[in-house]
Amino acid sequence: GAIAPEDVTALRESMGLGNGKGARRATEVGQWLLQRDPNVGMGRYTFGRLHCLLRGSPELEPHAMAVHAALAPLVHSFFRKEEAAGRRVFLSEAQLIVADPCAEGQGWHLENAGGPGLTVFVPLSNIAADRGPQSVLPGTHHLSDGSLGLRERLRLCLKAL
């Protein structure tokens, strides 16, 4: 894979996730992170899940650099048209999402609604069904393409289903 297993292990350790029987629950991870950087933004949008915003944390964001470097070729390939047109491509956010066993499923929502965007998920552990795995609805990226009319966006979205 693009990301080395040792980089995933190092990231798990640097984010205080623990392993096996020593794995921390979402609340424990949140407390652990706040001890390292009290400015980390956090939110609970569904029961059993904790979203932690890491971008801009001088203490935590550097630990994700190996993952960012491994994903950079994918990101630049995806945005080659934007870069060729002189548009700036940047990391808008880096999140750590911790889901406890039996976490409530997250409802369908639109990512990158403001324009072209790329969401990359990097699971730091095996994701069992009781942890509410991520799912993607193919074709829905067409819905936010402002260069197309509504009818064409809907047609392309429904065609992909």
N, C-alpha and C positions, 0 to 999 in steps of 0.2 A: 504494500500500500504506500501511499504518498507520505504517510505519517508513521515514523518508526515506533514500534511498540515501547521502546525505552522512553521516548518522548511522551507517550500517553501516560506511562507510569509516573514519570517525573511531574507531569502536569497534575495528575491525581494527588500526588503527595503535596505539591506546592499549594493546592487549593483546599487541603485539609479533608479530603474525602475519605481517607482510610481505605482498607481493603478487607474483604471477607467478613469475618465476625466483628472486625474492628471498624467496619464502614459506619460512617456517621449519618444520622438522619438529617433531613433538610434544616431543621431548626438548629441543630448542633453545628452544621457547616456554616450557617449564617452567623452564629455567634463567633465561631473560629475566625471567619473572614473579617468580621468587624473588629476583632482584637488586633488584627494586622493593619487594617485601614478603616478607620471609622467613617470614612466618606463614601464607602461602597454603597451604591443605591440598591435597594432590594424591594421586591414586591411579591405578594402571593395572589395570583390571579385565579387559581383553582385550588381546591383542597389537596394538600399533600405535595405541592410544588412550590419551590422557592426560586425566583429569578433574581440573579445577582448581576448587576452591570459592572463589568471589570474595566471597560475602556477608560483610560485616564487615571487609573490607580497606579501611582508610582511603585507601590509595593507588590501588586498582584499582576498587572498587565505584562511586565517583562517575562514572567514565567510562561506565557503563551507564545513567545516569539518563535520557538521551533515549529509550532503548529502553523503560525502565520506564514513563516518562510516556506513550509512545505506546500501550503495552499496558494501561494502567490502566483505560480504559473497558471493555475486554473482560473484564478480571478482575472489576471491580465488577458488571458485568452478569451474569457467571456466578455470582457469589456473592450476588446480590440477596436471596435468601431468608435466607441466614445473616446478612447485615447487617441486614435488617428485624427479625430475631429478637434483635438486639443482640449477635450474636457478632462477635468481632474477626477481620478478614481481614488477613493479613500475608504478606510474602515470606519463605518458609522457607529458601530457598537460591537462589543464582544461581551457575551453573556455566559454565565455558568447557570445551568438549570439543574436543580437537584430534585428528583422525584422520589418520594418515599414509597414503600410497598403499598399497594392498593390506592395509589394517588388517583384523584379524579381525572378523567380524560379532559384534555384541553379542547375547547370548542373550535370549530373551523374559524379561521381568521385570515385576513390578507396580509402578506408580508410585502414590504417595499412598495407601499401604495403611492409614494411620491414620485415614482419614475423607475427607470431601470435599476434593478438591484439584484443581488445574489445572496441567498441565505445558505450557509453551509453548516451542517450539523456534524459535530465530531463527538460521537459517543465515547465517554471515558470508562464505560463498563458495559458488560452485556446488558441488554435491555429486555427484561422479561415482560410478558403481557400484563402482569399485575402492576407494572410501573408506568403504564400508559405510553406505549411507544409512539414516536412521531410518524405521521403518515402525510403523504403529499397527494393532492388532487391534480393530476396531469391536466395541462391546458389552461389552468386558471391564471397563469402568468399573462395571458393575452388580455385579461380584463382590465389591467392597468396600463395598457399600451395606448397612450394619448395620441399617437400618430394615426390611429385607426378610428373609424366611426364606431358607434355603439353596436350597430348591427353586425359589423365585421368582427368585432371583439367577441361578441356572443357566439357567432358562428364558429370561430376558431376554438373557443373554449369548449363548446359542446361537441365539436368534431373530435376533440382529443379524448373525450370520455368514453 
